Amino acid sequence: GMSCGLVNGLLITRLRVTDFISTLATLSVFRGILYMMTDGVPFAKFSNPTFSFLGRGMVGPVPFPVIITVFLFLLLSYLFNQMPFGRHVLATGSNREAARLSGVQTDRIKLGVYVISGACCAIAGILLGSRLSSVPPDLGQGYELSAIAAVVIGGTALSGGRGSVSGTVLGAIMIAMISNGLILLNVDPFYQFVVNGVLIVVAVAINRSRQS
């Protein structure tokens, strides 16, 4: 996951490919490589008690994935709120050229952000895979929309310069609650994509109105 993030970061900082285009292209490339490696056949008989514990284990009354999530939240909150890295990330997102002229090494900051993002995606994939006995290669397809929705609902500006780890966590919790609510109401799961799209539009519109 960190290697995939590093590839994205290098494409953006060295080849100057637009962030959106780079991540969209590598999404297709990485997914295509996965299909070639697996021939489209789901992974099976890979699990063992130790691996399954990551996604299904309990520490007392607390699920182990919750412990990992809380640990990551505290670690990333400290990194972004107490370290210069967090301020440099916001500065780079707000105005990259101004940040560079102020002495911020914007290319290193972007590389760091993409590596961290890749690591978090890998951890999420491991936790999701450990909960299942068979993992299809298309598992997680469409999750990128939910991730964008969680970030935007959490108050992060798509134009950059504003955002927080705690806001993103709240956004993710809200997305999960809405998804579970739709399931409990026996709503067709495909409607979740519609709901996520509408939430993104509404959240962006609210953010824009606040900025103005």
MILO-32668 format. One line per field, with one value per residue: residue number from 0; x, y, z of N, C-alpha, C, O in turn. Coordinates in Angstrom, 1 decimal. Layout:
BEGIN
k <- NUM/...
n.X <- X/...
n.Y <- Y/...
n.Z <- Z/...
ca.X <- X/...
ca.Y <- Y/...
ca.Z <- Z/...
c.X <- X/...
c.Y <- Y/...
c.Z <- Z/...
o.X <- X/...
o.Y <- Y/...
o.Z <- Z/...
This chain:
BEGIN
k <- 0/1/2/3/4/5/6/7/8/9/10/11/12/13/14/15/16/17/18/19/20/21/22/23/24/25/26/27/28/29/30/31/32/33/34/35/36/37/38/39/40/41/42/43/44/45/46/47/48/49/50/51/52/53/54/55/56/57/58/59/60/61/62/63/64/65/66/67/68/69/70/71/72/73/74/75/76/77/78/79/80/81/82/83/84/85/86/87/88/89/90/91/92/93/94/95/96/97/98/99/100/101/102/103/104/105/106/107/108/109/110/111/112/113/114/115/116/117/118/119/120/121/122/123/124/125/126/127/128/129/130/131/132/133/134/135/136/137/138/139/140/141/142/143/144/145/146/147/148/149/150/151/152/153/154/155/156/157/158/159/160/161/162/163/164/165/166/167/168/169/170/171/172/173/174/175/176/177/178/179/180/181/182/183/184/185/186/187/188/189/190/191/192/193/194/195/196/197/198/199/200/201/202/203/204/205/206/207/208/209/210/211
n.X <- 0.8/1.9/3.9/2.3/1.2/3.5/4.2/2.1/2.7/5.2/4.6/3.1/4.7/7.2/6.7/4.8/2.1/-1.4/-3.0/-5.6/-5.8/-3.6/-4.1/-6.5/-5.7/-3.8/-5.4/-6.9/-4.7/-3.5/-5.7/-6.1/-3.7/-4.1/-6.3/-5.0/-3.1/-4.8/-6.5/-9.1/-10.2/-11.6/-9.8/-9.1/-9.1/-7.0/-6.9/-6.1/-6.2/-4.7/-4.6/-7.3/-8.1/-7.4/-9.4/-11.7/-11.4/-11.6/-10.8/-11.4/-14.4/-14.2/-14.0/-11.2/-10.5/-11.6/-9.8/-7.5/-8.3/-8.8/-6.2/-4.8/-6.2/-5.4/-2.7/-2.5/-3.8/-2.1/0.1/-0.9/-1.9/0.0/2.5/4.8/4.4/1.6/0.7/2.1/1.0/-1.6/-0.9/0.3/-1.9/-3.6/-2.2/0.1/2.3/2.8/3.3/5.7/7.4/7.6/9.3/8.5/8.8/7.3/7.0/8.0/6.2/3.8/4.5/4.7/2.1/0.7/1.9/1.2/-1.6/-1.7/-0.8/-2.8/-4.9/-4.0/-4.0/-6.8/-7.7/-6.5/-7.8/-10.4/-10.2/-9.5/-11.8/-13.3/-14.0/-13.5/-12.2/-13.1/-11.6/-12.6/-13.4/-14.2/-14.5/-15.7/-15.5/-14.0/-15.6/-17.2/-15.1/-14.4/-16.8/-16.9/-14.7/-15.4/-17.8/-16.9/-15.8/-13.5/-12.0/-12.4/-10.9/-8.6/-6.6/-8.1/-9.2/-9.5/-8.5/-10.2/-12.7/-12.9/-13.1/-15.6/-17.2/-16.9/-18.1/-20.7/-21.3/-21.2/-23.3/-25.5/-25.4/-25.8/-28.3/-29.8/-29.6/-31.0/-33.5/-34.1/-33.4/-32.5/-29.1/-27.7/-28.6/-27.1/-24.9/-26.1/-27.0/-24.5/-23.4/-25.2/-24.8/-22.1/-22.4/-24.1/-22.6/-20.3/-21.6/-22.5/-20.0/-18.9/-20.8/-20.2/-17.6/-18.0
n.Y <- -1.2/1.2/1.4/1.7/4.2/5.7/5.5/7.0/9.5/10.1/10.2/12.5/14.5/14.4/13.9/15.7/15.2/15.8/15.6/14.3/13.0/11.3/9.6/8.5/7.1/5.3/3.8/2.3/0.9/-0.5/-2.1/-3.5/-5.0/-6.6/-8.2/-9.6/-11.0/-12.7/-13.9/-13.2/-14.8/-15.5/-15.0/-17.7/-20.0/-18.9/-18.0/-18.0/-18.7/-16.6/-14.5/-14.2/-13.1/-10.5/-9.1/-10.2/-10.7/-10.2/-8.0/-8.3/-6.8/-5.3/-5.0/-6.0/-4.6/-2.1/-1.2/-0.9/1.1/3.3/3.6/4.4/6.7/8.3/8.4/9.7/12.1/13.2/13.6/15.4/17.5/18.2/18.2/19.8/18.8/18.5/21.2/22.0/20.4/21.4/24.0/23.4/22.3/24.5/26.6/25.9/27.0/29.3/28.1/26.8/28.9/29.9/28.2/25.6/22.2/21.2/19.0/16.8/16.8/16.1/13.6/12.3/12.4/10.8/8.4/7.8/7.7/5.4/3.5/3.4/2.6/0.0/-1.2/-1.1/-2.8/-5.2/-5.6/-5.9/-8.1/-10.1/-10.5/-12.1/-15.3/-15.8/-13.8/-11.7/-10.4/-8.0/-6.8/-4.0/-2.3/0.8/1.8/4.1/6.2/6.4/7.0/9.6/10.9/10.7/12.2/14.8/15.3/15.4/18.0/18.7/20.7/20.4/22.0/22.4/23.2/23.2/21.0/18.1/15.4/14.4/15.3/13.9/11.3/11.5/12.0/9.5/7.8/8.8/8.1/5.3/4.9/5.8/3.9/1.5/2.0/2.1/-0.5/-1.8/-0.9/-2.3/-1.3/-1.2/-2.1/-0.8/1.7/3.0/4.2/6.3/7.8/8.4/10.0/12.2/13.1/14.0/16.2/17.9/18.4/19.6/21.9/23.2/23.7/25.5/27.6/28.4/29.4/31.5
n.Z <- 0.0/0.8/-1.1/-3.4/-2.9/-2.9/-5.6/-6.8/-5.6/-6.7/-9.4/-9.4/-8.2/-9.6/-12.3/-12.7/-13.0/-12.9/-9.8/-9.6/-12.1/-12.0/-9.7/-10.6/-12.9/-11.9/-10.2/-12.0/-13.2/-11.1/-10.3/-12.6/-12.7/-10.4/-11.3/-13.3/-11.9/-10.4/-12.2/-12.0/-10.1/-6.9/-3.8/-1.6/1.2/2.5/5.0/8.6/12.1/13.4/11.5/11.1/13.5/13.4/12.1/13.2/15.9/19.5/22.1/25.2/25.7/23.4/19.9/17.9/15.4/16.1/18.0/16.5/14.8/16.5/17.5/15.1/14.7/16.9/16.4/13.9/14.4/16.3/14.6/12.7/14.1/16.1/15.1/12.8/10.3/9.8/9.6/7.4/5.5/5.2/4.4/1.9/0.6/0.5/-0.9/-3.0/-4.2/-2.7/-0.3/-0.9/-1.5/1.0/2.3/2.7/2.0/-0.5/-2.3/-0.9/1.2/-0.2/-1.2/1.3/2.2/0.3/0.7/3.4/3.0/1.3/3.0/5.0/3.4/2.8/5.4/5.9/3.9/4.8/7.2/6.3/4.6/6.5/7.8/6.2/4.5/1.9/-0.6/-3.1/-6.1/-6.8/-4.6/-2.5/-4.6/-5.6/-3.1/-3.0/-3.5/-1.2/0.6/-0.3/0.2/3.0/3.8/2.7/4.0/6.5/6.6/5.2/2.7/-0.7/-2.3/-0.9/1.9/4.2/6.8/8.9/11.0/12.9/12.0/9.6/10.6/11.9/9.7/8.3/10.2/10.0/7.3/7.5/9.3/7.8/5.7/7.1/8.1/5.7/4.9/7.0/6.5/4.4/1.9/-1.5/-2.1/-4.1/-4.1/-2.3/-3.6/-4.9/-2.8/-1.5/-3.5/-3.6/-1.0/-1.2/-3.0/-1.5/0.8/-0.3/-1.4/1.0/2.2/0.4/0.6/3.2/3.0/1.4
ca.X <- 0.0/2.8/4.5/1.4/1.1/4.7/4.1/1.3/3.4/6.3/4.0/2.6/5.8/8.3/6.2/3.8/0.8/-2.4/-3.4/-6.8/-5.6/-2.7/-4.8/-7.5/-5.0/-3.2/-6.5/-7.1/-3.5/-3.4/-6.8/-5.8/-2.6/-4.7/-7.1/-4.1/-2.5/-5.7/-7.4/-10.5/-10.7/-11.5/-8.8/-9.8/-8.3/-5.8/-7.1/-5.7/-6.7/-4.0/-5.0/-8.7/-8.2/-7.2/-10.7/-12.9/-11.0/-12.1/-10.0/-12.4/-15.7/-13.9/-13.5/-9.8/-10.5/-11.8/-8.6/-6.6/-8.8/-8.5/-4.7/-4.5/-6.8/-4.6/-1.4/-2.6/-4.2/-0.9/0.9/-1.4/-2.2/1.1/3.8/4.9/3.9/0.2/0.5/2.7/0.0/-2.7/-0.4/0.5/-3.2/-4.2/-1.5/1.3/3.5/3.1/4.0/7.1/8.2/7.7/10.3/7.9/9.2/5.9/7.1/8.2/4.9/2.9/4.9/4.4/0.6/0.3/2.4/0.3/-2.9/-1.6/-0.6/-4.1/-5.7/-3.6/-4.5/-8.2/-7.8/-6.1/-8.9/-11.6/-9.9/-9.5/-13.2/-14.0/-13.3/-13.2/-12.1/-13.1/-10.6/-13.3/-13.8/-13.7/-14.8/-16.7/-15.2/-13.4/-16.7/-17.5/-14.0/-14.5/-17.9/-16.6/-13.8/-16.1/-18.8/-16.1/-15.4/-12.3/-12.3/-11.8/-9.9/-7.5/-6.4/-8.9/-9.6/-9.1/-8.6/-11.5/-13.8/-13.0/-13.7/-17.1/-17.8/-16.9/-19.1/-22.0/-21.5/-21.5/-24.6/-26.5/-25.3/-26.5/-29.8/-30.4/-29.7/-32.0/-34.8/-34.2/-33.3/-31.6/-27.8/-27.2/-29.0/-26.1/-24.1/-26.8/-27.0/-23.2/-23.2/-26.0/-24.1/-21.0/-22.9/-24.7/-21.5/-19.5/-22.4/-22.5/-18.7/-18.8/-21.6/-19.6/-16.5/-18.4
ca.Y <- 0.0/2.4/1.5/2.3/5.6/6.3/5.6/8.2/10.7/10.3/10.7/13.9/15.5/14.3/14.1/16.8/14.8/16.3/14.6/13.5/12.1/10.3/8.6/7.7/6.2/4.2/3.0/1.4/0.1/-1.5/-3.0/-4.4/-5.9/-7.6/-9.1/-10.4/-11.9/-13.7/-14.3/-12.9/-15.8/-15.0/-15.7/-18.6/-20.9/-18.2/-17.5/-18.8/-18.0/-15.3/-13.5/-13.9/-12.3/-9.0/-8.6/-10.7/-10.9/-9.3/-7.8/-8.1/-6.5/-4.4/-5.6/-5.6/-3.5/-0.8/-0.8/-0.5/2.4/4.3/3.8/5.2/8.1/9.1/8.7/10.7/13.3/13.8/13.9/16.5/18.6/18.6/18.3/20.8/18.2/18.9/22.6/22.0/19.7/22.4/25.1/22.9/22.2/25.8/27.3/25.1/27.9/30.2/27.3/26.5/30.1/30.1/27.2/24.2/21.3/20.7/17.7/15.8/16.7/15.4/12.2/11.8/12.3/9.7/7.1/7.6/7.3/4.1/2.6/3.3/1.7/-1.4/-1.6/-1.3/-4.0/-6.4/-5.8/-6.4/-9.5/-11.0/-10.8/-13.0/-16.5/-15.7/-12.4/-11.5/-9.4/-6.7/-6.3/-2.6/-1.4/1.8/2.4/5.4/7.2/6.5/7.7/11.0/11.4/10.8/13.4/16.0/15.5/15.8/19.4/18.9/21.4/19.8/22.9/22.3/24.3/23.0/19.7/17.5/13.9/14.1/15.6/12.7/10.1/11.7/11.8/8.1/7.2/9.1/7.3/4.0/4.9/5.9/2.6/0.5/2.4/1.7/-2.0/-2.2/-0.5/-3.2/-0.5/-1.8/-1.6/0.1/3.1/3.7/5.0/7.5/8.5/9.0/11.1/13.3/13.7/14.8/17.5/18.7/18.8/20.6/23.1/23.8/24.2/26.7/28.7/28.9/30.1/32.8
ca.Z <- 0.0/0.9/-2.4/-4.4/-2.6/-3.4/-7.1/-7.0/-5.2/-7.6/-10.6/-9.2/-7.9/-10.5/-13.7/-12.6/-13.5/-12.0/-8.7/-9.9/-13.2/-11.5/-8.9/-11.4/-13.8/-11.1/-9.7/-13.1/-13.4/-9.9/-10.4/-13.7/-12.2/-9.5/-12.1/-14.0/-10.9/-9.9/-13.3/-11.6/-9.2/-5.5/-2.9/-0.7/2.0/2.9/6.4/9.7/13.3/13.7/10.6/11.3/14.7/13.0/11.7/14.0/17.2/20.5/23.3/26.2/24.9/22.3/18.7/17.6/14.4/16.7/18.7/15.5/14.3/17.5/17.5/13.9/14.9/17.8/15.8/12.8/15.1/16.8/13.4/11.9/15.0/17.0/14.3/11.7/9.1/9.6/9.1/6.0/4.6/5.0/3.6/0.6/-0.1/0.3/-2.0/-3.1/-4.6/-1.6/0.7/-1.4/-1.3/2.5/2.8/2.9/0.9/-0.9/-2.9/0.2/1.9/-1.0/-1.1/2.6/2.3/-0.5/1.4/4.5/2.4/0.8/4.2/5.6/2.5/3.0/6.7/5.8/3.1/5.6/8.2/5.6/4.1/7.6/8.2/5.2/4.2/0.5/-1.0/-4.6/-6.5/-7.0/-3.2/-2.3/-5.7/-5.2/-1.7/-3.1/-3.4/0.2/1.2/-0.7/0.9/4.4/3.9/2.4/5.0/7.7/6.6/4.4/1.5/-1.9/-2.9/-0.1/2.9/5.4/7.1/10.2/11.2/13.7/11.1/8.7/11.4/12.1/8.3/8.1/11.0/9.4/6.1/8.0/9.9/6.7/5.0/7.9/8.1/4.4/5.0/8.0/5.9/3.2/0.6/-2.5/-1.8/-5.2/-3.8/-1.5/-4.4/-5.1/-1.5/-1.4/-4.5/-3.1/0.2/-1.6/-3.6/-0.5/1.7/-1.0/-1.5/2.3/2.4/-0.4/1.2/4.4/2.5/0.8
c.X <- 0.8/3.5/3.6/1.2/2.3/4.7/3.3/2.0/4.5/5.7/3.6/3.7/6.9/7.8/5.2/2.5/-0.2/-2.8/-4.5/-6.5/-4.6/-3.3/-5.8/-6.8/-4.4/-4.2/-6.8/-6.0/-3.4/-4.5/-6.6/-4.7/-3.2/-5.5/-6.1/-3.4/-3.5/-6.6/-8.9/-11.1/-10.5/-10.4/-9.6/-8.8/-7.0/-5.8/-6.5/-6.2/-6.0/-4.5/-6.5/-9.0/-8.2/-8.6/-11.9/-12.6/-11.6/-11.0/-10.9/-13.7/-15.4/-13.4/-12.1/-9.7/-10.7/-10.6/-7.6/-7.0/-8.5/-7.0/-4.3/-5.0/-5.9/-3.2/-1.5/-3.0/-3.0/0.0/0.5/-1.7/-1.0/2.4/3.7/4.3/2.4/0.0/1.0/1.7/-1.1/-2.2/-0.2/-0.8/-3.8/-3.5/-0.1/2.5/3.8/3.8/5.4/8.0/8.4/8.7/9.7/8.3/8.0/6.0/7.2/6.9/3.9/3.2/4.5/2.9/0.2/0.8/1.6/-1.0/-2.8/-1.5/-2.0/-5.0/-5.3/-4.1/-6.0/-8.5/-7.5/-7.3/-10.1/-11.4/-10.0/-10.8/-13.9/-13.2/-12.9/-13.2/-12.0/-12.2/-11.3/-13.8/-13.3/-14.0/-15.9/-16.5/-14.6/-14.4/-17.1/-16.4/-14.1/-15.6/-17.6/-15.7/-14.5/-17.1/-18.1/-15.5/-14.1/-12.7/-11.6/-10.8/-8.7/-7.4/-7.2/-9.3/-9.0/-9.3/-9.9/-12.7/-14.0/-13.5/-15.2/-17.8/-17.9/-18.0/-20.5/-22.3/-21.9/-22.9/-25.7/-26.5/-26.1/-28.0/-30.5/-30.6/-30.9/-33.4/-35.0/-34.2/-32.2/-30.2/-27.2/-27.6/-28.0/-25.2/-24.8/-26.8/-25.6/-22.9/-23.9/-25.3/-22.9/-21.4/-23.3/-23.6/-20.6/-20.3/-22.4/-21.1/-18.5/-19.5/-20.9/-18.4/-16.8/-19.1
c.Y <- 1.3/2.6/2.1/3.8/6.3/6.5/6.8/9.5/11.1/10.8/12.1/14.9/15.5/14.6/15.2/16.5/15.3/15.2/13.7/12.5/11.0/9.2/7.8/6.7/5.0/3.3/1.9/0.4/-1.0/-2.5/-4.0/-5.5/-7.0/-8.6/-10.1/-11.5/-13.0/-14.3/-14.1/-13.9/-15.3/-15.7/-16.5/-19.5/-20.2/-17.8/-18.5/-18.1/-16.7/-14.2/-13.2/-13.0/-10.8/-8.4/-9.0/-10.9/-9.8/-9.2/-7.4/-7.8/-5.7/-5.2/-5.1/-4.5/-2.1/-0.3/-0.2/0.9/3.5/4.6/4.7/6.6/8.9/9.4/9.8/12.0/14.0/14.3/15.2/17.7/19.1/18.7/19.3/20.2/18.5/20.2/22.7/21.4/20.7/23.6/24.7/22.8/23.5/26.6/26.8/26.0/28.8/29.4/27.0/27.7/30.4/29.1/25.8/23.4/20.5/19.3/16.6/15.7/15.9/13.9/11.6/11.5/11.0/8.4/6.8/7.1/5.8/3.1/2.4/2.4/0.3/-2.0/-1.9/-2.6/-5.3/-6.7/-6.4/-7.8/-10.5/-11.3/-11.8/-14.3/-16.6/-14.2/-12.2/-10.4/-8.0/-6.1/-4.9/-1.7/-0.5/2.4/3.8/6.5/7.5/7.3/9.2/11.6/11.6/12.0/14.7/16.3/15.9/17.2/19.7/19.6/20.7/20.7/23.0/23.4/24.1/21.6/19.2/16.1/13.6/14.3/14.4/11.5/10.3/11.5/10.3/7.4/7.6/8.3/5.9/3.9/4.9/4.5/1.6/0.8/1.9/0.2/-2.4/-1.9/-1.3/-2.4/-1.2/-1.2/-0.7/1.5/3.8/4.6/6.3/8.4/9.2/10.2/12.4/14.0/14.5/16.2/18.4/19.2/19.8/22.0/23.9/24.4/25.5/27.9/29.3/29.8/31.5/33.7
c.Z <- 0.0/-0.5/-3.5/-4.2/-3.1/-4.9/-7.4/-6.7/-6.2/-9.0/-10.6/-9.0/-8.9/-11.9/-13.8/-13.2/-12.4/-11.0/-9.1/-11.0/-12.8/-10.7/-9.6/-12.3/-13.0/-10.5/-10.8/-13.3/-12.3/-10.0/-11.5/-13.4/-11.3/-10.3/-12.8/-13.1/-10.5/-10.9/-12.9/-10.6/-7.8/-4.8/-1.9/0.0/2.3/4.4/7.4/11.0/13.6/12.8/10.8/12.5/14.4/12.7/12.5/15.4/18.2/21.6/24.4/25.4/23.7/21.0/18.3/16.5/15.0/17.4/17.7/15.0/15.2/17.6/16.3/14.1/15.8/17.2/14.7/13.4/15.6/15.7/12.8/12.9/15.9/16.3/13.2/10.4/8.8/9.1/7.7/5.0/4.2/4.1/2.1/-0.2/-0.4/-0.9/-2.1/-3.3/-3.4/-0.5/0.3/-1.2/0.2/3.1/3.0/1.7/0.4/-1.5/-1.9/1.0/1.1/-1.0/0.2/2.7/1.5/0.1/2.6/4.0/2.0/2.0/4.9/4.8/2.7/4.3/6.6/5.0/3.9/6.6/7.5/5.1/5.3/8.1/7.3/5.0/2.7/0.1/-2.5/-5.0/-6.7/-5.7/-3.0/-3.5/-5.4/-3.8/-1.8/-3.0/-2.0/0.9/0.9/0.1/2.4/4.6/3.8/3.5/6.3/7.7/5.8/3.1/0.3/-2.6/-2.1/1.0/4.2/5.6/8.4/10.2/11.9/12.8/10.1/9.4/11.6/10.7/8.0/8.9/10.5/8.2/6.5/8.6/8.8/6.0/5.8/8.0/6.8/4.4/5.9/7.4/4.6/1.9/-0.3/-2.3/-2.9/-4.9/-3.0/-2.3/-4.7/-3.9/-1.3/-2.3/-4.1/-1.9/-0.2/-2.1/-2.5/0.4/1.0/-1.1/-0.1/2.6/1.6/0.1/2.4/4.0/2.0/1.9
o.X <- 0.6/3.8/4.0/1.1/2.2/5.2/3.7/2.0/4.7/6.3/3.7/3.7/7.6/8.5/4.8/1.8/0.0/-3.0/-4.4/-7.0/-4.8/-3.2/-6.0/-7.3/-4.5/-4.0/-7.0/-6.2/-3.3/-4.3/-6.9/-4.9/-2.8/-5.4/-6.4/-3.2/-3.0/-7.4/-9.7/-12.2/-9.5/-10.1/-10.7/-7.6/-5.9/-4.8/-6.5/-6.5/-6.7/-4.8/-6.9/-9.9/-8.8/-8.8/-12.9/-13.5/-11.9/-10.4/-11.3/-14.1/-16.4/-12.4/-11.8/-8.9/-10.2/-10.3/-6.9/-6.2/-8.1/-6.6/-3.5/-4.3/-5.6/-2.7/-0.6/-2.6/-2.8/0.6/1.3/-1.7/-1.0/3.4/2.6/3.8/2.1/-0.8/0.5/1.6/-1.5/-2.9/-0.5/-0.9/-4.6/-4.3/0.8/3.6/5.0/4.7/6.3/9.1/9.4/9.0/10.5/8.2/7.7/5.1/6.6/6.5/3.2/2.4/4.0/2.5/-0.7/0.1/1.2/-1.6/-3.7/-2.0/-2.3/-5.8/-6.2/-4.5/-6.5/-9.4/-8.2/-7.6/-10.8/-12.3/-10.4/-11.0/-15.0/-12.0/-12.2/-14.2/-11.0/-12.0/-10.6/-14.6/-12.1/-13.8/-17.0/-17.1/-14.7/-14.1/-17.3/-16.7/-13.9/-15.5/-18.0/-15.9/-14.3/-17.2/-18.7/-14.9/-13.7/-13.7/-10.4/-9.9/-7.7/-8.2/-6.9/-9.8/-8.1/-10.1/-10.7/-13.7/-15.1/-14.3/-15.9/-18.9/-18.9/-18.7/-21.4/-23.5/-22.8/-23.6/-26.7/-27.6/-26.9/-28.8/-31.6/-31.6/-31.6/-34.4/-36.0/-34.9/-31.3/-30.0/-26.3/-27.0/-28.0/-24.7/-24.1/-26.6/-25.5/-22.3/-23.4/-25.3/-22.7/-20.8/-23.0/-23.5/-20.2/-19.7/-22.3/-21.0/-17.9/-19.1/-21.0/-18.1/-16.1/-19.5
o.Y <- 2.2/3.7/2.9/4.5/7.5/7.5/7.6/10.4/12.2/11.7/12.9/16.0/16.5/15.3/15.5/17.3/15.3/14.0/12.5/11.4/9.8/8.0/6.6/5.6/3.9/2.1/0.7/-0.8/-2.2/-3.7/-5.2/-6.6/-8.2/-9.8/-11.3/-12.6/-14.2/-15.3/-14.8/-13.8/-14.8/-16.9/-16.1/-19.6/-20.9/-17.4/-19.7/-16.9/-15.8/-13.1/-12.0/-12.3/-10.0/-7.3/-8.3/-11.2/-8.8/-10.2/-6.2/-8.7/-5.3/-5.9/-3.9/-3.7/-1.1/0.9/0.8/1.8/4.6/5.8/5.6/7.5/10.1/10.5/10.6/13.1/15.2/15.4/16.1/18.9/20.3/19.2/19.6/20.9/18.8/20.4/23.5/21.8/20.9/24.1/25.4/23.1/23.6/27.1/27.2/25.9/29.0/29.9/27.0/27.6/31.1/29.1/25.0/23.8/19.4/18.5/15.6/14.6/15.1/13.0/10.4/10.5/10.3/7.4/5.6/6.1/5.0/2.0/1.3/1.7/-0.6/-3.1/-3.0/-3.3/-6.3/-7.8/-7.3/-8.6/-11.6/-12.3/-12.3/-14.3/-17.5/-13.5/-12.6/-9.4/-7.0/-5.2/-4.6/-0.5/-0.9/3.4/4.6/7.6/8.6/8.0/10.0/12.7/12.6/12.8/15.6/17.5/16.7/17.6/20.8/19.2/20.5/20.2/23.6/24.4/24.9/20.9/19.9/15.5/12.7/13.6/14.0/10.8/9.3/11.0/9.8/6.5/6.7/7.9/5.3/2.9/4.2/4.1/0.8/-0.2/1.4/-0.3/-3.3/-2.5/-1.1/-2.7/-1.7/0.0/0.1/2.4/5.1/5.6/7.4/9.6/10.4/11.2/13.5/15.2/15.6/17.2/19.6/20.4/20.8/23.0/25.1/25.5/26.5/29.0/30.5/30.8/32.5/34.8
o.Z <- -0.7/-0.9/-4.3/-5.1/-3.6/-5.4/-8.3/-7.5/-6.5/-9.6/-11.5/-9.5/-9.1/-12.7/-14.9/-13.9/-11.2/-11.4/-9.0/-10.9/-13.2/-11.0/-9.4/-12.4/-13.4/-10.3/-10.5/-13.5/-12.6/-9.7/-11.4/-13.8/-11.4/-9.9/-13.0/-13.5/-10.2/-10.6/-13.4/-10.3/-7.4/-5.0/-1.4/-0.5/2.4/5.0/7.2/10.9/14.1/13.3/10.7/12.6/15.1/13.1/12.6/16.2/17.8/22.0/24.5/24.5/22.9/21.2/18.5/16.6/14.6/17.4/17.9/14.8/14.8/17.7/16.5/13.7/15.5/17.3/14.7/12.9/15.5/15.8/12.5/12.4/16.2/16.9/12.7/9.5/7.6/8.1/6.9/3.9/3.1/3.3/1.2/-1.3/-1.3/-1.7/-1.3/-2.7/-3.2/0.2/1.2/-0.7/0.5/4.3/3.4/0.5/0.9/-1.3/-2.0/1.4/1.7/-0.9/0.2/3.3/2.0/0.0/2.8/4.6/2.3/1.9/5.3/5.3/2.7/4.4/7.1/5.3/3.8/6.8/8.0/5.2/5.1/8.9/7.7/5.2/2.3/0.4/-3.2/-4.2/-6.7/-5.6/-3.2/-3.4/-4.9/-3.5/-0.9/-2.5/-1.6/1.8/1.8/0.6/2.9/5.6/4.5/4.0/7.1/8.6/5.8/2.4/0.4/-3.3/-2.5/0.9/5.2/4.6/9.0/9.5/11.5/12.9/9.8/8.8/11.4/10.7/7.5/8.4/10.5/8.0/5.9/8.3/8.9/5.6/5.2/8.0/6.9/3.9/5.5/7.8/3.9/0.9/0.2/-2.2/-2.6/-5.5/-2.9/-1.8/-4.8/-4.0/-1.0/-1.9/-4.2/-1.8/0.4/-1.8/-2.5/0.8/1.6/-0.9/-0.1/3.1/2.1/0.1/2.7/4.7/2.2/1.6
